[in-house]
Amino acid sequence: MEKIETDNLLKKAFKILSCDDEHQIKEFLWNLLNEEGHIVDFAKNGEEVFQRLGKTKYDLVILDVNIPKMNGYKVSEKICKTIKNRPKILIFTGRDIEAEKLQFAYSDADAILQKGTPIDTIIKTIHKLLMEQTSPIKAKSHARSVLNSTFLSASTDINFVPKQNTNSQLNRIQDFNYCMEKISKVEKLITDKIKAYEEFIKYALTEKQNAEKKFSELKKLETGLKNAQMWLYILFVLFLIAIFVSFL
C-alpha cells in the first residue's frame, strides 16, 4: 500500500530548478528528470535562482556549489531564511563532501550528493525529497517506515550525506563553537596587528615631523650662512675701496 502511494505521488510532474555552470551536468539532469516526467528549468547564477523563485513555485532546487555571484551553500541558506514554504534543496557538487560538512549544515539544504554518484542513488534521493515536498507531514510520520529502508543503503554510500539527525546537530553545535573560538582568536590576532600598525604609523608620523623640523632648522641656518657670506663680501669690497682711497 505504501509503495503504491509512493508511486502515485511520483507520477506527478514536479517543477525542478537547477543551477549549474557545467554543460554536461545540465544535459545529464535534463535527460534524467525529463525521463522521470518532471519540468526542468535552469538558472545561470544565484541571482537568477531568486528571480525564478519569485515568479514560479518550484518543488525542488538542485544547486551546484561553484556557481557565479553566490555559491550554492549561500543560495540555499538565503532560500531557507527568506522563502516561506520553500522548495526542497539538493546540493549537487563535485567538491569533497566530507570536507564541507559544516558548510552543508549551515546551508540548511535537505540533502547533498557528489557528482559521480550512481544514478539510482540520485533518483532515490530526488524521489525522497519530492515525497517530503508533496506530503511533508506524512513523510515525517513515515520517515522511518516508508523511506528509511530505501535510504539507509543510500546513506551508507560515501557520496551521500543525509539531513542531520539530533546527534549530528549536537556535533554541529560543537563545530560551531569550535569555529567561533577560532574566529575569536583570528579577530584578536587581527586586532593586535592593527594596533601594531597604528603604533608604527604614529612613530612614522613623529619621525616625519621631527625630520621636517630639523629640515626647517637647517634651511634657517643655510639662509643665515648665505646672509653672513653676503655681508662678508660687502665688507671685503668696502675694505678694498678704503685701501684704494688711501693711496690717492
C-alpha positions in Angstrom: 0.0 0.0 0.0 2.8 2.4 1.0 4.7 1.6 -2.2 1.6 2.2 -4.3 1.1 5.6 -2.6 4.7 6.5 -3.2 4.5 5.5 -6.9 1.3 7.5 -7.3 2.9 10.6 -5.8 5.9 10.4 -8.1 3.7 10.1 -11.2 3.0 13.9 -10.7 5.1 16.2 -12.9 7.1 18.2 -10.4 8.8 21.6 -11.2 12.5 21.5 -10.6 15.0 24.3 -10.9 18.7 23.6 -11.4 21.7 25.9 -11.2 24.9 24.5 -12.6 27.5 26.0 -14.9 28.7 22.7 -16.3 27.0 21.9 -19.6 27.4 18.2 -19.2 25.7 18.2 -15.8 22.8 20.3 -17.1 22.4 17.9 -20.0 22.6 15.0 -17.6 19.9 16.4 -15.2 17.7 17.4 -18.1 17.7 13.9 -19.6 17.3 12.3 -16.2 14.5 14.5 -14.9 12.6 14.7 -18.1 12.6 10.9 -18.3 11.0 11.0 -14.9 8.3 13.2 -16.3 9.3 16.4 -14.5 9.5 20.0 -15.7 13.1 21.3 -15.5 14.3 24.9 -15.6 17.9 26.1 -15.4 19.4 29.3 -13.8 22.8 30.5 -14.7 23.7 32.0 -11.3 22.4 32.6 -7.8 20.7 35.9 -8.7 18.7 34.2 -11.4 17.7 31.4 -9.0 15.9 34.0 -6.8 14.4 35.7 -9.8 12.8 32.4 -11.0 11.7 31.5 -7.4 9.9 34.9 -7.3 7.9 34.0 -10.4 7.4 30.3 -10.2 6.6 27.8 -7.5 9.3 25.0 -7.6 9.2 21.7 -5.7 12.9 21.1 -5.8 16.0 23.2 -6.4 19.3 21.5 -7.3 22.3 23.6 -6.7 26.0 23.3 -7.6 28.4 24.8 -5.1 30.6 26.6 -7.7 28.1 28.9 -9.3 28.7 32.6 -10.2 28.0 35.5 -7.9 26.9 33.4 -4.9 27.9 29.9 -4.1 25.3 27.1 -3.7 25.6 26.9 0.1 24.8 30.7 0.4 22.0 30.4 -2.1 20.5 27.5 -0.1 20.9 29.4 3.2 19.2 32.5 1.8 16.3 30.5 0.3 15.7 28.8 3.7 15.7 32.2 5.5 13.6 34.2 3.1 11.2 32.0 1.3 8.1 30.7 3.1 7.0 27.1 2.1 10.4 26.9 0.3 11.2 24.1 -2.2 13.3 21.2 -1.2 17.0 21.8 -1.8 19.6 19.3 -3.1 23.3 20.3 -3.2 24.9 18.5 -6.2 28.6 19.2 -6.1 31.9 18.0 -7.4 33.7 19.1 -4.3 34.7 17.0 -1.3 31.5 16.5 0.8 33.3 15.3 3.9 35.5 18.4 3.9 32.4 20.6 3.7 30.0 19.0 6.2 29.9 22.2 8.2 29.0 24.4 5.2 26.3 22.0 4.3 24.9 22.1 7.8 24.8 25.9 7.8 23.1 26.0 4.4 20.0 24.1 5.7 19.8 22.2 2.5 17.9 18.9 2.7 20.4 16.6 1.1 23.8 16.7 -0.6 25.2 14.4 -3.4 28.6 14.3 -5.0 28.8 14.4 -8.8 29.6 10.9 -9.9 27.1 9.3 -7.5 25.3 6.3 -9.1 22.2 7.3 -11.0 19.9 5.0 -8.8 21.1 6.9 -5.7 20.4 10.2 -7.3 16.9 9.1 -8.4 16.2 7.7 -4.9 17.3 11.0 -3.3 15.2 13.1 -5.6 12.2 10.8 -5.0 12.6 11.2 -1.3 12.8 15.0 -1.4 9.8 15.2 -3.7 7.8 12.9 -1.5 8.6 15.1 1.5 7.7 18.2 -0.5 4.3 16.7 -1.6 3.3 15.5 1.8 5.6 16.8 4.5 3.5 15.6 7.4 3.1 12.1 6.1 6.7 12.0 5.0 7.8 12.9 8.6 5.4 10.3 10.2 6.7 7.6 7.8 10.3 8.7 7.7 11.4 5.5 9.4 8.9 3.1 7.9 8.5 4.1 4.3 11.7 5.7 3.2 14.4 4.7 5.7 14.5 1.1 4.3 15.3 2.6 0.9 17.6 5.3 2.0 19.6 3.6 4.6 21.5 2.0 1.8 21.8 5.4 0.1 23.1 7.0 3.3 25.9 4.4 3.6 27.1 5.4 0.1 30.2 7.6 0.6 28.8 10.1 -1.8 25.5 10.7 0.1 25.1 12.8 3.3 21.5 12.7 4.6 19.9 15.6 6.5 21.4 15.7 10.0 19.8 14.0 13.0 19.8 15.1 16.6 23.3 13.7 17.3 24.7 15.4 14.2 23.0 18.6 15.3 25.0 18.4 18.6 28.1 17.9 16.5 27.1 20.9 14.5 26.9 23.0 17.7 30.3 21.7 18.8 31.7 22.5 15.3 30.1 25.9 15.5 31.6 26.6 19.0 35.0 25.5 17.7 34.7 27.8 14.7 33.6 30.7 16.9 36.7 30.1 19.1 38.9 30.1 16.1 37.2 33.2 14.7 37.7 34.9 18.1 41.4 34.1 18.0 41.8 35.3 14.5 39.9 38.6 15.4 42.3 39.1 18.3 45.3 38.5 16.1 43.9 41.0 13.6 43.2 43.5 16.4 46.8 43.1 17.7 48.2 43.5 14.1 46.1 46.7 13.6 47.3 48.1 16.9 50.9 47.4 15.9 50.4 49.1 12.5 48.8 52.1 14.3 51.8 52.4 16.6 54.1 52.1 13.6 52.2 54.8 11.8 52.3 57.1 14.8 56.1 56.5 15.1 56.5 57.2 11.4 54.5 60.4 11.6 56.5 61.5 14.7 59.7 60.8 12.8 58.4 62.7 9.8 57.5 65.7 12.0 61.0 65.7 13.6 62.6 65.4 10.2 60.6 68.3 8.9 61.5 70.4 12.0 65.2 69.6 11.5 65.0 70.4 7.8 63.4 73.8 8.7 66.2 74.5 11.1 68.8 73.6 8.5 67.1 75.9 6.0 67.2 78.8 8.5 70.9 78.0 9.2 71.6 77.9 5.4 69.8 81.2 5.0 71.8 82.7 7.9 75.1 81.5 6.4 74.2 83.0 3.0 73.4 86.3 4.6 76.7 86.2 6.6 78.5 85.4 3.4 76.9 88.4 1.7 77.9 90.8 4.5 81.4 89.5 4.5 81.6 90.1 0.7 80.2 93.7 1.2 82.7 94.3 4.0 85.5 93.0 1.8 84.6 95.3 -1.0 84.4 98.2 1.3 87.8 97.3 2.7 89.2 97.3 -0.8 87.6 100.6 -1.6 89.1 102.1 1.6 92.6 100.9 0.7 92.2 102.3 -2.8 91.1 105.7 -1.5 94.0 105.8 0.9 96.5 105.6 -1.9 95.1 108.6 -3.8 
